[in-house]
Amino acid sequence: MSNLSTRYMGLNLKNPLVCSSSPLCDDLDALRRMEDSGAAAVVLRSLFEEQLELESMGLDYRLSSGSHTGAEAPSYFPDMPTYNLGPDAYLDHIRRAKETLEIPVIASLNGVSPGGWIQYSKLIEQAGADGLELNLYDIPTDPRISSGELEDGYVALVRQLNSIVSFPLAVKLSPFFTSPAAFGVRLSEAGADALVLFNRFYQPDLDLETLDVVPRLHLSQSNELPLRLHWTAILFDHVKADIGITGGVHSPLDVLKCMMVGARVAMLTSALLTHGIEHLTSLLTGVHRWLDEHEYPAIQPVQGCMSLSSIPDPRAYERGNYMKVLQSWILRHDSGSPVEQS
């Protein structure tokens, strides 16, 4: 049987399947099932910068007991103390997860601004986490903030965090930066051991009856994967950091595509919420079967074989492919409907 071992964030993993941050990771029994089903590592659900600020500033009581009728009513924000584990419980969860599992446990912080919450990363390290994923989930709404200022702030934050902790650091990015390749290089140079592509922004919808802005949660599908494949293929060989792909990984072929463009791991959340934790076993079986049928002794020779630097025609990842895609559809003369050319 083929060898699926890989290396991510400096961690030796038995295979490239990582369970990414989700509510499933709050439960120790679910974490055990992930390991038993073949997961090589788990990323715990994010602890938010806002949760730490509420605790450190003593605002929890004042926010929950105040009026909910003003323009700044706290009901506009999630119930941070009950959203997931609080700061102290989060550290305890890391300890218990480490006692329960043999696979690496990666913690996650969701934040964007330098501050005291960064010091909390040291407590996460002391609690025994094998690494930390920094989730840069921010939507800049101030038009006075330029893309350069935004990126400079992120790079400074990563550099500061890297100076505080000694365990490996991954940075989870969105796809909306002006030049993801250049930004990825800067983050790698600032000390990021891995880049995770890409964060899925849960964008709001509108309720036209109540005139409210409402959150909508849509699980990922395989058709979201090409964006991740595209930028991973470009970044591979340009960054020292390892690359993980998250968003759209559902099938064994999805996992293999991630490896071929240069990812070290393929991360799953929606697939497990849709098909169950035991879906990990079928994914591993499918990857083994494909490698064996194509006579690959291990996953490592596959990693990066279809990256930008490895394929004969790099234009497939550049502008040259744009016209080819547009020309791949023709109109049927009888109905006017589009038909894909073979």
GUVEX-816314 format. One record per residue (C-alpha): residue in one letter; residue number from 1; y, x, z. Coordinates in Angstrom, 1 decimal. Layout:
<atom 'a' NUM <Y X Z>>
...
! end
This chain:
<atom 'm' 1 <0.0 0.0 0.0>>
<atom 's' 2 <3.5 1.2 -0.8>>
<atom 'n' 3 <5.7 2.9 1.8>>
<atom 'l' 4 <8.8 0.8 2.5>>
<atom 's' 5 <10.5 3.1 5.0>>
<atom 't' 6 <14.2 3.7 4.6>>
<atom 'r' 7 <17.1 5.1 6.5>>
<atom 'y' 8 <20.3 3.2 7.4>>
<atom 'm' 9 <23.1 4.2 9.7>>
<atom 'g' 10 <21.1 7.3 10.6>>
<atom 'l' 11 <18.3 5.1 11.9>>
<atom 'n' 12 <14.8 5.4 10.6>>
<atom 'l' 13 <13.6 1.9 9.6>>
<atom 'k' 14 <10.0 0.8 8.7>>
<atom 'n' 15 <11.3 -1.3 5.8>>
<atom 'p' 16 <14.7 -2.4 4.3>>
<atom 'l' 17 <14.7 -6.0 5.8>>
<atom 'v' 18 <17.4 -6.4 8.5>>
<atom 'c' 19 <18.1 -9.7 10.2>>
<atom 's' 20 <21.8 -10.0 10.1>>
<atom 's' 21 <24.1 -11.7 12.6>>
<atom 's' 22 <23.3 -15.4 13.2>>
<atom 'p' 23 <22.7 -17.9 16.1>>
<atom 'l' 24 <19.0 -17.0 15.8>>
<atom 'c' 25 <19.8 -13.6 17.3>>
<atom 'd' 26 <21.0 -15.2 20.5>>
<atom 'd' 27 <17.4 -16.1 21.5>>
<atom 'l' 28 <15.0 -13.5 22.7>>
<atom 'd' 29 <11.9 -15.4 21.5>>
<atom 'a' 30 <13.5 -15.6 18.0>>
<atom 'l' 31 <14.1 -11.9 18.1>>
<atom 'r' 32 <10.4 -11.3 19.0>>
<atom 'r' 33 <9.4 -13.5 16.0>>
<atom 'm' 34 <11.6 -11.5 13.7>>
<atom 'e' 35 <10.0 -8.2 14.8>>
<atom 'd' 36 <6.5 -9.7 14.6>>
<atom 's' 37 <7.3 -11.1 11.1>>
<atom 'g' 38 <8.3 -7.6 9.9>>
<atom 'a' 39 <12.1 -7.2 10.5>>
<atom 'a' 40 <13.0 -3.5 10.6>>
<atom 'a' 41 <16.2 -4.1 12.7>>
<atom 'v' 42 <18.4 -6.9 14.0>>
<atom 'v' 43 <22.1 -7.4 14.1>>
<atom 'l' 44 <23.2 -9.5 17.1>>
<atom 'r' 45 <25.8 -12.3 16.6>>
<atom 's' 46 <29.4 -11.0 16.7>>
<atom 'l' 47 <31.5 -10.9 19.8>>
<atom 'f' 48 <35.0 -11.8 18.9>>
<atom 'e' 49 <38.2 -10.0 19.7>>
<atom 'e' 50 <39.6 -13.3 20.9>>
<atom 'q' 51 <36.8 -13.7 23.4>>
<atom 'l' 52 <37.6 -10.4 25.0>>
<atom 'e' 53 <41.3 -11.1 25.0>>
<atom 'l' 54 <40.8 -14.5 26.7>>
<atom 'e' 55 <38.8 -12.8 29.4>>
<atom 's' 56 <41.0 -9.8 30.0>>
<atom 'm' 57 <44.2 -11.9 30.0>>
<atom 'g' 58 <42.7 -14.7 32.2>>
<atom 'l' 59 <43.7 -17.3 29.7>>
<atom 'd' 60 <40.4 -19.2 29.7>>
<atom 'y' 61 <41.4 -21.6 32.5>>
<atom 'r' 62 <44.9 -22.2 31.3>>
<atom 'l' 63 <43.8 -22.9 27.7>>
<atom 's' 64 <41.0 -25.3 28.7>>
<atom 's' 65 <43.1 -27.2 31.3>>
<atom 'g' 66 <46.4 -27.5 29.4>>
<atom 's' 67 <47.6 -30.3 27.2>>
<atom 'h' 68 <45.9 -30.8 23.9>>
<atom 't' 69 <48.7 -32.7 22.2>>
<atom 'g' 70 <51.1 -30.0 21.2>>
<atom 'a' 71 <51.4 -28.1 18.0>>
<atom 'e' 72 <49.6 -25.1 19.6>>
<atom 'a' 73 <46.8 -27.2 21.1>>
<atom 'p' 74 <43.7 -25.1 21.8>>
<atom 's' 75 <41.5 -27.6 20.1>>
<atom 'y' 76 <42.6 -25.9 16.8>>
<atom 'f' 77 <40.6 -22.9 17.9>>
<atom 'p' 78 <36.9 -22.7 18.5>>
<atom 'd' 79 <35.7 -23.0 22.1>>
<atom 'm' 80 <35.4 -19.2 22.5>>
<atom 'p' 81 <33.7 -19.2 26.0>>
<atom 't' 82 <30.9 -21.4 24.6>>
<atom 'y' 83 <30.9 -20.2 21.0>>
<atom 'n' 84 <28.2 -17.7 21.8>>
<atom 'l' 85 <27.5 -15.3 24.6>>
<atom 'g' 86 <30.6 -14.2 26.6>>
<atom 'p' 87 <31.5 -10.5 27.0>>
<atom 'd' 88 <29.4 -9.9 30.2>>
<atom 'a' 89 <26.5 -11.9 28.9>>
<atom 'y' 90 <26.7 -10.1 25.6>>
<atom 'l' 91 <26.1 -6.8 27.3>>
<atom 'd' 92 <23.2 -8.2 29.2>>
<atom 'h' 93 <21.7 -9.7 26.0>>
<atom 'i' 94 <21.8 -6.2 24.5>>
<atom 'r' 95 <19.9 -4.8 27.4>>
<atom 'r' 96 <17.3 -7.5 27.4>>
<atom 'a' 97 <16.9 -7.3 23.6>>
<atom 'k' 98 <16.3 -3.5 23.9>>
<atom 'e' 99 <13.7 -4.1 26.6>>
<atom 't' 100 <12.0 -6.7 24.4>>
<atom 'l' 101 <12.0 -5.1 21.0>>
<atom 'e' 102 <10.8 -1.8 19.5>>
<atom 'i' 103 <13.0 -2.1 16.4>>
<atom 'p' 104 <16.7 -1.1 16.5>>
<atom 'v' 105 <19.2 -3.5 17.9>>
<atom 'i' 106 <22.7 -3.4 16.3>>
<atom 'a' 107 <25.6 -5.0 18.1>>
<atom 's' 108 <28.5 -6.6 16.3>>
<atom 'l' 109 <32.2 -6.8 17.0>>
<atom 'n' 110 <34.6 -9.1 15.1>>
<atom 'g' 111 <38.1 -7.9 15.2>>
<atom 'v' 112 <41.0 -6.5 13.2>>
<atom 's' 113 <43.7 -5.2 15.6>>
<atom 'p' 114 <43.7 -2.1 17.7>>
<atom 'g' 115 <43.6 -2.9 21.4>>
<atom 'g' 116 <41.7 -2.9 24.5>>
<atom 'w' 117 <38.7 -4.7 22.9>>
<atom 'i' 118 <37.9 -1.4 21.1>>
<atom 'q' 119 <37.2 0.1 24.5>>
<atom 'y' 120 <34.5 -2.5 24.9>>
<atom 's' 121 <32.5 -0.7 22.2>>
<atom 'k' 122 <31.8 2.0 24.7>>
<atom 'l' 123 <30.3 -0.6 27.0>>
<atom 'i' 124 <28.1 -1.8 24.1>>
<atom 'e' 125 <26.9 1.7 23.6>>
<atom 'q' 126 <26.2 2.2 27.3>>
<atom 'a' 127 <24.2 -1.1 27.2>>
<atom 'g' 128 <21.8 0.5 24.9>>
<atom 'a' 129 <22.7 -0.8 21.4>>
<atom 'd' 130 <21.4 1.5 18.6>>
<atom 'g' 131 <24.6 1.0 16.5>>
<atom 'l' 132 <27.6 -1.2 16.1>>
<atom 'e' 133 <28.7 -3.3 13.1>>
<atom 'l' 134 <32.4 -3.9 12.9>>
<atom 'n' 135 <33.1 -7.2 11.2>>
<atom 'l' 136 <36.6 -6.9 9.6>>
<atom 'y' 137 <37.1 -10.7 9.2>>
<atom 'd' 138 <40.8 -11.2 8.7>>
<atom 'i' 139 <42.8 -13.3 6.3>>
<atom 'p' 140 <46.3 -11.9 6.0>>
<atom 't' 141 <48.7 -14.8 5.5>>
<atom 'd' 142 <51.9 -12.9 5.9>>
<atom 'p' 143 <53.3 -12.1 2.4>>
<atom 'r' 144 <55.2 -9.2 3.9>>
<atom 'i' 145 <52.0 -7.2 4.6>>
<atom 's' 146 <51.0 -5.2 1.6>>
<atom 's' 147 <47.5 -4.3 0.6>>
<atom 'g' 148 <48.2 -0.7 1.4>>
<atom 'e' 149 <49.4 -1.5 4.9>>
<atom 'l' 150 <46.4 -3.7 5.5>>
<atom 'e' 151 <43.9 -1.0 4.4>>
<atom 'd' 152 <45.7 1.7 6.4>>
<atom 'g' 153 <45.3 -0.4 9.5>>
<atom 'y' 154 <41.6 -0.9 8.9>>
<atom 'v' 155 <41.0 2.8 8.3>>
<atom 'a' 156 <42.9 3.8 11.4>>
<atom 'l' 157 <40.9 1.3 13.4>>
<atom 'v' 158 <37.6 2.7 12.1>>
<atom 'r' 159 <38.8 6.2 12.9>>
<atom 'q' 160 <39.8 5.2 16.4>>
<atom 'l' 161 <36.5 3.4 17.0>>
<atom 'n' 162 <34.6 6.4 15.7>>
<atom 's' 163 <36.4 8.7 18.2>>
<atom 'i' 164 <35.3 6.5 21.1>>
<atom 'v' 165 <31.6 6.0 20.4>>
<atom 's' 166 <28.9 8.4 19.4>>
<atom 'f' 167 <26.4 5.8 18.1>>
<atom 'p' 168 <26.4 4.9 14.4>>
<atom 'l' 169 <29.0 2.5 13.0>>
<atom 'a' 170 <28.8 0.1 10.1>>
<atom 'v' 171 <31.8 -1.7 8.6>>
<atom 'k' 172 <31.3 -5.2 7.1>>
<atom 'l' 173 <33.8 -5.8 4.3>>
<atom 's' 174 <35.0 -8.7 2.3>>
<atom 'p' 175 <35.1 -8.5 -1.6>>
<atom 'f' 176 <38.8 -9.2 -1.8>>
<atom 'f' 177 <40.3 -5.7 -1.5>>
<atom 't' 178 <42.3 -4.5 -4.5>>
<atom 's' 179 <40.1 -1.4 -5.1>>
<atom 'p' 180 <36.8 -1.8 -3.1>>
<atom 'a' 181 <35.5 1.6 -4.4>>
<atom 'a' 182 <38.5 3.5 -3.2>>
<atom 'f' 183 <38.6 1.6 0.1>>
<atom 'g' 184 <34.9 2.2 0.7>>
<atom 'v' 185 <35.4 6.0 0.2>>
<atom 'r' 186 <38.3 5.9 2.7>>
<atom 'l' 187 <36.2 4.1 5.3>>
<atom 's' 188 <33.3 6.5 4.8>>
<atom 'e' 189 <35.6 9.5 5.3>>
<atom 'a' 190 <37.0 7.8 8.4>>
<atom 'g' 191 <33.6 7.9 10.0>>
<atom 'a' 192 <31.8 4.8 8.9>>
<atom 'd' 193 <28.0 5.5 8.7>>
<atom 'a' 194 <27.4 2.4 6.7>>
<atom 'l' 195 <29.2 -0.2 4.6>>
<atom 'v' 196 <27.9 -3.8 4.5>>
<atom 'l' 197 <28.8 -5.8 1.3>>
<atom 'f' 198 <30.0 -8.5 1.7>>
<atom 'n' 199 <31.3 -10.7 4.4>>
<atom 'r' 200 <31.3 -14.4 3.4>>
<atom 'f' 201 <34.6 -16.1 4.3>>
<atom 'y' 202 <34.0 -19.6 5.5>>
<atom 'q' 203 <36.9 -21.2 3.8>>
<atom 'p' 204 <38.4 -24.5 5.0>>
<atom 'd' 205 <38.2 -27.8 3.2>>
<atom 'l' 206 <40.6 -30.8 3.4>>
<atom 'd' 207 <39.9 -34.2 4.9>>
<atom 'l' 208 <42.1 -36.5 2.8>>
<atom 'e' 209 <41.7 -39.5 5.2>>
<atom 't' 210 <42.7 -37.7 8.4>>
<atom 'l' 211 <44.8 -35.0 6.7>>
<atom 'd' 212 <43.0 -32.4 8.7>>
<atom 'v' 213 <41.9 -28.9 7.7>>
<atom 'v' 214 <38.1 -28.8 8.4>>
<atom 'p' 215 <35.6 -26.0 8.4>>
<atom 'r' 216 <32.6 -26.2 6.0>>
<atom 'l' 217 <29.5 -24.1 6.4>>
<atom 'h' 218 <27.5 -23.5 3.3>>
<atom 'l' 219 <24.5 -21.2 3.4>>
<atom 's' 220 <24.3 -18.5 0.8>>
<atom 'q' 221 <22.1 -18.7 -2.3>>
<atom 's' 222 <20.7 -16.1 -4.7>>
<atom 'n' 223 <23.5 -16.7 -7.2>>
<atom 'e' 224 <25.9 -15.0 -4.8>>
<atom 'l' 225 <24.0 -11.7 -5.0>>
<atom 'p' 226 <25.4 -10.3 -8.3>>
<atom 'l' 227 <28.8 -9.6 -6.7>>
<atom 'r' 228 <27.1 -7.5 -4.1>>
<atom 'l' 229 <24.9 -5.8 -6.6>>
<atom 'h' 230 <28.0 -5.0 -8.8>>
<atom 'w' 231 <30.0 -3.2 -6.1>>
<atom 't' 232 <27.0 -1.5 -4.5>>
<atom 'a' 233 <26.0 0.0 -7.9>>
<atom 'i' 234 <29.6 1.3 -8.2>>
<atom 'l' 235 <29.9 2.7 -4.7>>
<atom 'f' 236 <26.5 4.4 -4.6>>
<atom 'd' 237 <26.8 8.2 -5.0>>
<atom 'h' 238 <30.6 7.9 -4.2>>
<atom 'v' 239 <30.3 7.3 -0.5>>
<atom 'k' 240 <28.4 9.3 2.1>>
<atom 'a' 241 <27.9 6.1 4.1>>
<atom 'd' 242 <24.7 4.1 3.6>>
<atom 'i' 243 <25.1 0.6 2.0>>
<atom 'g' 244 <23.7 -2.6 3.2>>
<atom 'i' 245 <23.8 -5.9 1.2>>
<atom 't' 246 <24.2 -9.2 2.9>>
<atom 'g' 247 <24.7 -12.6 1.3>>
<atom 'g' 248 <22.4 -14.0 -1.3>>
<atom 'v' 249 <19.1 -12.3 -0.4>>
<atom 'h' 250 <16.4 -14.9 -0.5>>
<atom 's' 251 <13.4 -13.6 -2.6>>
<atom 'p' 252 <11.4 -10.4 -3.0>>
<atom 'l' 253 <13.1 -9.8 -6.3>>
<atom 'd' 254 <16.5 -10.1 -4.6>>
<atom 'v' 255 <15.4 -7.4 -2.1>>
<atom 'l' 256 <14.3 -5.2 -5.0>>
<atom 'k' 257 <17.6 -5.6 -6.9>>
<atom 'c' 258 <19.5 -4.6 -3.7>>
<atom 'm' 259 <17.4 -1.4 -3.6>>
<atom 'm' 260 <17.8 -0.6 -7.2>>
<atom 'v' 261 <21.6 -0.6 -7.2>>
<atom 'g' 262 <21.6 1.7 -4.2>>
<atom 'a' 263 <21.4 -0.3 -1.0>>
<atom 'r' 264 <19.4 1.1 1.9>>
<atom 'v' 265 <18.8 -2.3 3.5>>
<atom 'a' 266 <18.9 -6.0 2.5>>
<atom 'm' 267 <20.2 -8.3 5.2>>
<atom 'l' 268 <19.1 -11.9 5.7>>
<atom 't' 269 <20.5 -14.9 7.5>>
<atom 's' 270 <20.6 -18.0 5.3>>
<atom 'a' 271 <17.1 -17.3 4.0>>
<atom 'l' 272 <15.8 -17.4 7.6>>
<atom 'l' 273 <17.7 -20.5 8.5>>
<atom 't' 274 <16.4 -22.2 5.4>>
<atom 'h' 275 <12.8 -21.1 5.3>>
<atom 'g' 276 <12.1 -19.9 8.8>>
<atom 'i' 277 <11.8 -16.5 10.4>>
<atom 'e' 278 <8.3 -16.1 9.1>>
<atom 'h' 279 <9.8 -15.9 5.6>>
<atom 'l' 280 <10.2 -12.2 6.3>>
<atom 't' 281 <6.5 -11.7 5.9>>
<atom 's' 282 <6.4 -13.3 2.5>>
<atom 'l' 283 <9.3 -11.2 1.4>>
<atom 'l' 284 <7.6 -8.0 2.5>>
<atom 't' 285 <4.4 -9.1 0.8>>
<atom 'g' 286 <6.3 -9.7 -2.5>>
<atom 'v' 287 <8.1 -6.4 -2.4>>
<atom 'h' 288 <4.8 -4.5 -1.7>>
<atom 'r' 289 <3.1 -6.4 -4.6>>
<atom 'w' 290 <5.9 -5.6 -7.1>>
<atom 'l' 291 <5.9 -1.9 -6.2>>
<atom 'd' 292 <2.2 -1.6 -6.4>>
<atom 'e' 293 <2.0 -3.4 -9.7>>
<atom 'h' 294 <4.7 -1.1 -11.1>>
<atom 'e' 295 <3.0 2.0 -9.6>>
<atom 'y' 296 <5.8 3.0 -7.1>>
<atom 'p' 297 <4.3 4.7 -4.1>>
<atom 'a' 298 <7.4 4.0 -2.0>>
<atom 'i' 299 <10.7 2.1 -1.9>>
<atom 'q' 300 <12.8 5.3 -1.8>>
<atom 'p' 301 <12.4 6.3 -5.5>>
<atom 'v' 302 <13.6 2.8 -6.4>>
<atom 'q' 303 <16.8 3.1 -4.4>>
<atom 'g' 304 <19.8 3.7 -6.7>>
<atom 'c' 305 <17.7 3.8 -10.0>>
<atom 'm' 306 <20.1 1.2 -11.5>>
<atom 's' 307 <23.4 2.3 -9.9>>
<atom 'l' 308 <26.4 3.1 -12.0>>
<atom 's' 309 <25.6 6.8 -12.1>>
<atom 's' 310 <21.9 6.2 -13.1>>
<atom 'i' 311 <21.9 3.8 -16.0>>
<atom 'p' 312 <22.4 4.9 -19.6>>
<atom 'd' 313 <25.3 2.6 -20.3>>
<atom 'p' 314 <27.7 2.5 -17.3>>
<atom 'r' 315 <29.9 0.0 -19.2>>
<atom 'a' 316 <27.4 -2.7 -17.9>>
<atom 'y' 317 <29.3 -2.4 -14.6>>
<atom 'e' 318 <32.7 -2.0 -16.2>>
<atom 'r' 319 <34.9 -3.9 -18.6>>
<atom 'g' 320 <32.7 -3.3 -21.6>>
<atom 'n' 321 <30.3 -5.9 -20.3>>
<atom 'y' 322 <33.0 -8.6 -20.1>>
<atom 'm' 323 <33.0 -9.4 -23.8>>
<atom 'k' 324 <29.2 -9.3 -23.9>>
<atom 'v' 325 <28.9 -11.9 -21.2>>
<atom 'l' 326 <31.5 -14.2 -22.9>>
<atom 'q' 327 <29.6 -13.8 -26.2>>
<atom 's' 328 <26.3 -14.8 -24.5>>
<atom 'w' 329 <27.1 -18.5 -24.9>>
<atom 'i' 330 <27.5 -20.5 -28.1>>
<atom 'l' 331 <28.3 -24.1 -28.7>>
<atom 'r' 332 <25.7 -26.4 -30.1>>
<atom 'h' 333 <27.1 -28.1 -33.2>>
<atom 'd' 334 <25.3 -31.3 -32.6>>
<atom 's' 335 <26.5 -31.9 -29.0>>
<atom 'g' 336 <29.2 -29.4 -28.3>>
<atom 's' 337 <27.4 -28.3 -25.2>>
<atom 'p' 338 <27.0 -24.6 -24.4>>
<atom 'v' 339 <23.7 -22.8 -25.0>>
<atom 'e' 340 <22.8 -19.4 -23.6>>
<atom 'q' 341 <21.8 -16.9 -26.3>>
<atom 's' 342 <18.6 -15.0 -25.7>>
! end
